[in-house]
Amino acid sequence: MTGNATNTLWPDLDDADFLTDLRAVLEEEVAPHAVGIDRDDIYPVQQIHALAAHGLTSLNIHPDYDGAGKSARRTAMLFEEASYHSAAVGISLITIYQVQNLIGRFASPSLQAAVLPEFRQGLITSYALTEQSHGSDIRTLDTKGRRAEDGGWVLNGRKSFITSGSAADAYVILAETDIGVSTFFVRRSMDGIHTETGPNAATFGLRNGPHVDLILEDVRLPGDHLIGVEGKGVSQAMATLSFSRTLAAAISLGIARAAFDGALEFAMNRVAFDQKIYEFQGLQWSFAEMLTRIDAARLLMAAAADALDRDGDAARLSSEAKLLASGLATEVASKAIQICGAYGVTENAPFGRYMRDAKAYEIAGGSSEMLRNTIGKRIAAIYADRQVQS
């Protein structure tokens, strides 16, 4: 059952026993390494494998494929709690869950049976959409796929700025075929694949290893490595956006909570003018405002997760959740720095990392501007439907 404790700042939004166990795992496996992962800009392979051993990289996968078969809400809670300690671990998890989602929804039974059980064993994956000339607009691509004489596929091209690509064991790749943009599953070990690290590979936030270019040179795939129907790659990508945006909102909320808690700890212990600085009314108002908005954003994120499982308006709710949560995380991190004064801007304090991670997620995974466009179109569609009904 969902926890209802009144002595906590962050009420449990899912099963209390699950969350208690989850937090214990994250405290042991992720928290001690968060600073180093960010500082060294490395993919957290050890941490992801540890989470996999606890079944935390396969929560959404059907039990037939060694998964837990749990809800989108439970998955979102994993992302929020993991990102409380390390948003880099959160972003590493999201590319794993994106690939699972695509394979689970659209792939052939043979590919599902071959790949999905591997996630429980620690399979690391990356979602390779972006190209040098194609970012948000993936209706046409320079990476090409063609049918081979044996019924398989041959891929050629270059994908750019690929998150988690430095450590991925496998990739989901979008490539253009004669019919249109299509989705393929590609293993790193296949002939003709290699990665390169360009001059803009490193980012200042969400640092889980360099963003790599993925080069495909006559990469040959079995026929069943086409995911779903040829030419449906764009619609498949759009169908998974709501899932990805909900998890992205959860990551941002983990960052916001961490920044809030860090600033609160400082304010409750820092003494100035003969009193704890939290006792100044202005600071109390700041904390009250931040807490209220984080609470509201968490409920919106949970509603988006529930909409995924209940066939609700997930496109709208997930876009709203990511828009609100990502901007809020940046605001809370900035306010936390201000509250902590000189300590807030030191390298030893975690607030710089929170600020960098939060700001990066206002762009990554769907920029705030794109989200506003999506929400605006949904408003227009709802209004048009109301006019027809009236």
N, C-alpha and C positions, 0 to 999 in steps of 0.2 A: 504494500500500500504506500501511497504518497505520504511523506512525513509532514506533520503539522506542528512541529515544535515552535513555540513562541519565543524561545531564548536564542534564536539564531538570526543573523542578518539575512541569510540566504535560504529560504524555505526549500525543502526538497520538492522537486517537480516530477519525481518518479519514485519508484520503490525505494524506501529508506534503507533496507538491508543491502540492496544492490549498490546504492550510492556510498554507503559506509565502506563496503569492501572495495569499491572502485577507488575511493580516495586513499585508502591504505596502500593499494598497489601503486598509485601515481606518486604518493609521497616517497615511496621506496625506489621506484624505477625511473621516475622522470625528474622530480624536483631537484635532486642533487646535481643534475647534469644540465639544467636549463641555461645557466650562465655560459658554460663552456660551449654548448651547441651554438649559441648566438655569437659568441666571441670568435670562434674558429670557423663559423659558417660551414658546418658539416651536417650531412644527413644523419639523423639519429638512428642508425641501423640497430644498435644494441637495444635501444629503448623500444623500437617498433617490434623487434623479435620478442622482447619480454612481454609486451602487451599481447602479442599474438599467442604466446604460451598460456595466457590467462583467458583466451577466447575473445579479446577485445578488438581484434581486427576483423572479426567475422560475425558481429552481432546481427546484421541484417540478412545474412545468408540462410537459406532454407536448411533445416536439419538434415535433409537428404544429402546435403553436400558439406556436412560437418560444421554447419553454422548454428547459431542460437535461435534464429527465426524471430528476433525481437522487433519491437516497434521503432518507428522513426524517432519518436520522442526519446526512447532509451538511447538511441544512437546519438541524438543531439546532446543528451546529458554527458555522454562520454566526451564529446568534443568540448563542451563548456568546461568540464572539470580538468581535462588534460591541458587545455589552453590557459587555465588559471596558473599553471606552473610554467608552461612553455607553448607559446603560439607556434613555434617551429615544429613541435611534435603534432600540434593540431593540423597544420598545413600538410604535414607528411601523411597523416591519416586520411585527409580529405581526398588525395589523389588515389589512395587505395579504395576508398568507399565509392568514388566515382566510377572506377573501372568495374567493381563488383556490380554496381547498380546497372550499368549498361549491359554487362554479360548476363546478369540475372533476368533482365527484362526482355532482351532482344536476341541473344545468341542461340545457336542451335543446341539441342540437348547434348550432342557429343562434345561441343566446346564447353558447355556448362559443367559436364561431368569431369572433363579433363582439368579445368582451371579452378573452379570455385573451391574444391577441397584444399587447394594449395594455400589459400589465404589463412586457414587455421594453422598452417605450418610456417607462416611468416613471409609469404610472397609479398614483395614490394612492387608496386605498379605506379605508372604515371600516365596522364591523359594528355596526349600530344595533339593539340588543335592548331596552335599558333604558327604562323609563318612570317617571314620577314615583311611580306606585303599584305598579310591577311591576319588581322587581330580579331576584333569583334565580328567582322563581316567574313563569314566562312562559306558563303554561297558558292564561291569558286575557289579552287586551290591550285597551287603549283605542284604539289605532290600528286603523283599520278599512280593509278592502279590499273592493270590490264589483265585480262584472262590469259592463263597459260594453256597450252595444248592438253595438259593432263587434267584440266578442270580446276586447277589451283589459281593462284594469283601471283603477280609480280609487281612489286612496289618500287618506285624511284622518286626521290625528292629530298627536301630538307625542311624539317620542322625547327622552329626557333623558340628560344626562351622558355624551355620546358621545365616546369616545376617538378621537383623530385626526380628529374631525369638522370642525375648524376649517380644514383644508387639503385634505380629501378631494375628489377629482374625482367619486367615485361611492360609493354606499352599498349594502350589503345590509341590508334592513329586514324585520323581522318584523311582520306585521299580521294581525288576525283577520278571517276571511271567514265566510260562512255555514256552511262546513264545519268550520272550525277555524283555528288559527294557521298561517299560510302565509308563505313566504319570497319576497321580491321584490328585483330589481336595479333601482336607481334612480340616474340620473345627476344630478349637482348642477345641470347646465344646464337641466334640465326645468322647465317652467312650474309655479309653485305651490310651489316649494321655497325656504326660506330658513332661516338659522340665527340663534340668539340666544345671547348669553353671559350666564348668570345670576350671582347673587352667590356661588355655590359652585363656580364653573367651574374655579378654580385649585386644584391639589393641591400638597402639599409635596414629593412625590416623583414619579418617572416623568413629568417635566414636558416634554411634547411639544406644548405649546399648550393653550389652555383647552378644557375639556370643554364642548361646546356642546349646546344643545337644537336638535333638527332638527324644523322645522314643515312639515307636508305639507297643502296646501290644494287639494283636487281635482286631485291629480297624476295625469295620465293616462299609462298605460304600455301598450306593445304586449303582446299575449297571451303571447309567449315570454319576457317579463321575470318571469313567475312561475317560480321556481326549483324544479324537481321537481314533485311532486304537491301539489295544493291540500290543505290541512289537515295536512300532514306537517312543518310548520315546527319544532315542538318536537322531534320525533324527529331531524330533520336537525341541529338545534343540538346535541342530545346526542351525535350521531354524530361531530361535529367537536371535541368537548371533549377527547378524548384527544390529538389533534393539538395543540390550543392549549395544553394543560397541559404537554406535553412541551417545547414551545418556551418556555413561561414558566419551566420549571425551568432551561432553558439560560440564559435571561436572568439569573436569580438567581445561577447559578454564575459567570457573567461578572463580576457585582458582587463575589461572594465572593473570586474570584481577584484582582481588582484591589485589594481592601482588604488581602488577605494580602500581596501583593507590595509595596504601599506601606508597610505596617508593617514588613516584613522589611528593606526598603531603609533605613528609619529606624533599626531596631535594629542593623543591621550597621555603621552609621556614627556613631551617637550614643555618645559616651564619657562614662561616669560612674564615679567611684571607680576611676579608672585602668584601665578596661577597657571594651570595647564592651558595651553593655547586653545584646546577644544572648548573651554568654558567661555571663550569670546563668542558672543551671539552671531557675529558675521560668519565665523567658521561653522557653527552649528547649522546655520541656514544653508551653507554650501553643501555640507554632508547630507542634509535633509533633501535638498534638490537632487543631488546625485543618486541617493538611494531610491527615491521615488521613481526616477526615470529608468534606473537599472531594473527595478521591479517590473515596471510596465513593459520594458523591452523583453524581459525574460518571459513574461506571459504571452507576448506576441510571438516570440520564437516558438514557444510550446504549442501555441495554436497553429502555427505553420506546420510543425511536425505532425500534429494530429490530422491536419488536412491532407497530408500526404497519405496517411493510412486509411482515411475515410472518404477519399475522393472528393474532398472539399475544394475550395478556391485556393489551391496551394500556390499557383503562380502569383496571385496578388499578395497573399499573406507572407510568402517567403521573400518576395521583393521588398515589402514593407519592413519585414524583420531585419533583413540585411542592411537596408538603408538606415533604419533607426539605430541599430546596434553598432554599426561601423563608425558612424559619426559620433555616437555617444561615447564609444571607447576612446576616441581621440580627445574628446572634451574632458572626460574624466582623468585620463592620463595627464593632460595639460594642467588641470586643476590640482591634481595630486602633487605635481612638481612645484606649483606655486605655493601650496600649503606647506611643503617641506622646506621651502626656502633654499639656502645654499646647499643643504644636504641633498635636496631633490635633483640638483644638476651635477652631482658628483658621479664619477664613473662607477663607484662602488654601490651606488643606489640602483635599484632595478627600474626606476621610472623612465629613464631614457629608452630602455628596451621596450617597455610598455608603449611609450609614445611612438617609437619607430614601427612596431608591429601594428599598432592600431591604425596609424596613417596609411600604411601599406595596404591594409584591407579596405580602405575606402576606394581603392583602385582595383586590386586583385579580385578575381572571382566575379566580376561585374561591377563596373564603376558606379558611383552614386548617380551620375548623370544618366547612365543606361537604365538604372533601376527606376528613376523618376519617369523616364520615357515609358517603361513597362507599366507602371502604376497609372500613368496618365491615359494610356491606351485602354486599360481595364476600366477606368472611370467612364470613358467615352462609350465603351461597349455596354456597360451596365445601364448607362443613361439611355442609349438607343433601344435596348431591350425594354426598358420601362415605357418608353414612348410607344412602342409597338403594342405592348400589353394594355396600355390605356386607350 
